[in-house]
Amino acid sequence: MMRSETFILLSFFISLIIIGTVFLLLPLSWNGTEPLSVINAFFTSTSAVCVTGLITVDTSLYSRFGQIVILLLIQMGGLGLISFSTLYIVLPSRKISLKGSTMIKEYFLDSVEFEPRKIISLIFFFTLFIEAIGTVFLYFGFSETMKEDAFYYALFHSISAFCNAGFSLFPNNLENYKNNELINITIMLLIILGGIGFIVLRDLIKRIKGEKKHIALHTKMVLITSIFLIIFGSIMIFFIESNHLLKEHSLKDKILISLFQAVTPRTAGFNTVPFNEMFPIVQFLLIPFMIIGGAPGSISGGIKVTTFFILFLVLTKRINPEKGISIFKRRVPPHTIYRISIFTIKAITFLILSFSLLVLSESVFHSGTEHSFLELFFESASAFGTVGLSLGITAGLSLFGKVIIILTMLLGRIGLLILMMNIFTSNNNHEIIYPAGEVLTN
C-alpha cells in the first residue's frame, strides 16, 4: 500500500501541474501568434512546478498573466516538497501526526528534533527574505537597461534563481547581461543559497550567532563539495573555452562568465553564453554536475552533493564493515553507505532508462531533425537533475520525446525523494534470513 507521504507528494505536484496547465491554456495567458498546444502548456507547467527551466516555447511569448502563473508555479513547486506538502499534514486545527513528523524528519535528516511548525515558518522566512534581497539588487541591475519593468523582471528572476528554476523572461536567457557583474553575482548567490538548503543555512546562522561551537557534518559536506564543484567547473570552462567561446572577452569577463556557467549546471538553468556553442567535451563534462545537483533539504534536484561526497569517500578510503567510514572526527555508518549506494544505482538506472527511451523516440518519431547522442543525453540529464539547461533541442523534440522529458522531470523532482524515503525507512525486521552463499565478484 502506498505510504501517505508519497501519496501527498504525488497528489500535490500532479494537481499543481494540471491546474497550471489549465491556467496557461487560457487565452489571456498567451501572446504568441500561433495557439499554444496542450503538450507545450503541460510541458511548461511541469517544468515550472518541478523548477527545471526546460522550455518548448519562449517564456516571453506568454502574457503578463501567463508569466505570473509560471512564477507562482515555480514558487509553490520550489517550496512544495518541504513546506506545502508538510502544511497539508500539519494543519492548524490538527495535531501533528506521527507520519507527518516522520516525513519532516526524513527530509531534514537528523536536524529536526522539535517543533515542525517552526521549521515551516523558518522556510517561509528564509525564502521570502532572500528573494526580497535578491529582487532589490537585481532591480538596480536591470534598471540600467529598462525603466518601467525593472522591478517585475527583478522579482521574476530573483524567485526563479532562488528556486533554482532557470526560467527567464528574455528570449536568450541572460546572455545580454553576461558582462553585468551585479546581475551575475546576485543570480549566482541566489542559486547557491537555494541549492545548499535550509538545513545548512540554519546551521551556519546558529554558528555565526554563537549558538553552536561547530557546524554539522552535513554542512561541512555540502559546503566542501559545492565549493569544489564550482571551482573545478570554473577552471575547466575557463581554460577550455578561453580561446573559443570566450575568445573576444577580457580576462575579468572570462572569469565571470566561467564562474556563472560553473554554478548554474548543478541546480539552475540560467546561462550567459549559449551552451550549444561550447566544445562537446565541455558539454559532456558538465553532465555529471547536473546529475549531482544540490544539497538535501534544498530546492535543487540531482542525487545530491552529500551522496556524491560519501561515494567519493567509498572510492578513496577503506571501509570498516562494522564502523563505516570516518571523516572530520565523525562516522558515516555502514547502513548509510549501503542505502546511498542502492539509491545511486537506482537513480542512475532511471536516468539511463530515460535517455534510452528518448533516443528511441527521437529515432522513430523525429520530425526531420536529427539529434546527436550527446544532445539527447544532455537533455535527459538536465531534466533528471531539474537543471533546465539545453543544447537547443527541447522545442524540436517529438511529442513522445516531450512526454519522456516531462516524466523525467517529475522523476528527478519527486521520484528521487520518494525513492530515498523508501530506502531509508524500509523495515527489514520481518524478512526471512537465508543461509549465506558464496558468490565470485572478481
Buried (B, 14 or more C-beta within 10 A) or exposed (E): EEBBBBEBBBEBBBEBBBBBBBBBBBEEBBBBEEEBBEBBBBBBBBBBBBBBBBBBBBBEBBBEBBBBBBBBBBBBBBBBBBBBBBBBBBEEEEEBEEEBBBBBBBBBBEBBEEEBEEBBEBBEEBBEEBBEBBBEBBBEBBBEEEEEEBBBBBBBBBBBBBBBBBBBBBEEBBBEBBBBEBBBBBBBBBBBBBBBBBBBBBBBEBBEEEEBEEBBBBBBBBBEBBEBBBEEBBEBBBEBBBEEBBEEBEEEBBBBBBBBBBBBBBBBBBBBBEBBEBEEEBBEBBBBBBBBBBBBBBBBBBBBBBBBBBBEBBEEEEEEEEEBBEBEEEBBEBEBBEBBBBBBEBBEEBBEBBBEBBBEBBEEEBEEEEBEEBBBBBBBBBBBBBBBBBBEBBBBBBEBBBBBBBBBBBBBBBBBBBBBBBBBBEEEEEEEEEEEEEEEEE
